[in-house]
Amino acid sequence: MLEKLKNVFSSFVKKTLTEKKLDDTINDLRLLLLSNDVAMDTADEICKNIIESFKGEQIGRLTSTKNTLFETLKEIITQILTPEQEINIVEEINKKKDGPYVIVFLGVNGTGKTTTIAKIAHFLKRKGFTIVAAAADTFRAAAIEQLSYHMDNVGIRVIKHEYKSDPASVAYDAINHAKAKNINVVLVDTAGRQVTDKNLMIEMQKICRIAQPDLIVFVGDSLAGNDALYQAKEFKTKVGIDANVLTKLDADAKGGAALSIAFETKKPIIFIGVGQGYDDLKYFNRDQFISNILEIT
């Protein structure tokens, strides 16, 4: 996992730099980052900070350069992965006293959004919370069945309407059901059409206006690279994002998606998906992620 991005940084740190070669080496690093799913703005930020760190410094001695590069990279990546505000979802739910804690999930088809909702439902249930899910993706008939299948497996009730019914009304009914039954959490699944679909964004905006969610979560596929970043940017601009979940990080992910999404959204990555099972959900560990990609050998 993350082996390719790790190799990029390892190769860079091992270079013997000179003043003359620094620009060429930085340009090489930028190209390597881009080829490993790091977005242009994120790659530029990393390279800019490296250049800044060497201003006025004497370059040439391998040991000194290696140490400086390593510490600079670590500091830059730590800053990128440190959000404006941390979110502990269990603590946030416990704080909410006036009705259910409402979470709306955004993401395109194929990212693992519905499975992720089931994983989070399973996680919260094990923490002692009561939960109901809203099948607010009424655009695709199979989406209702898919959510129901997963929620049946983890023992969570699903509030659903007919195919092509108003998605916002499903979320509204689920919230009212939660209020009547004193249920702690409402998880709202939404449609997964492409982010270029204007009607999708209008639909998401209406759901959020009606549901007044406590948390809006973007679910991104770590294997999708810059596509995941583009999706996150569109949802952030048109709807808003409070937190991110990255799926499929157990696969041969290059690592760039996590850096890019954290940099672009300035929002925390709260969970990562590491398999298909309902227990295959982990808190995102920033320090472990950094350690994985900066394990210079």
C-alpha positions, 0 to 999 in steps of 0.5 A: 500500500502506498508503495509508489509514492513512498518510492518517489520520496525515497528516490528524491531524498537519496539524491545528492543535490547541488545549487545547479541541479536543484531546479531540475530535481524539483521539476523531476519530483513534480512530474513523479508526484503528478504521475502518482495521483498527486494533484497539480496544486498539491504537487506545486505546494510540496515543491514550493516548500522544498525550494523555500527550505533551501533558500540561503542554505549550502547544498551539496553534502549528502547527509545534510541534504538527506536530513533536510529533505526528509524533515521538509517533506515530513513537515509539508505532508503533516501540514497538508494532512492536518485539517482546519478542524478535527472531527471525532464522530463518536464525540460529536454524536454524544454531544447532540442532545436535541434530536438525531445526528444526521450524516449525509453521504456524497460520492459517485457510483463505484466508489464504495459509498453504500458499503461505506455507509454500512461499515459506518452503521456497523461501527456506530452500532458497536459503539452503542448508538441506535441508527436508521438509514435513508435510501435517498438515492431514488434515481437508480432503482438498484440503489434502494435494494443495495442499501437495504441488502447491506443494512439488513446484514448489519441489522439497521432499518432503512426508510425508503420510498418508491423509485423516482420519488423525491429524495429529500422527502425520504431523508425528511421521513427518516429524520422524523422517524428517528425523532419519534423513536429516539434514534441517535443517528440518521445515515442518508445515502444519496445518488451517485451520478456524475458530478457534471450532472447539474440536476444531481447537484440541485438534488444534493442541495435540496437534501441538505437544505431539508435534512440540515445535516450535522455532517456531510461526508464525501466518499472517494475512491483512493484508486480513482486518482485525480477523478476523486479529487475532481469529484471532491472539489465539485461537491465542496463547491456546490454542496459543501463537505465536512469530512472525507472517507477514502475507500480501497486503501488496501489495494495498490493505491499510489497514495496521491489521492489522500494527499490531494483530497486533504489539501483541496478540501482542507477537511479531515479524512475520518475513515479509510476502507481497507477491505470488503467486510463490515469491520474493514473500516479504520480511523485515518491515522495521519502519522501512520500514513506519513510513516508509510510514505516516508519510510526512506530506505 
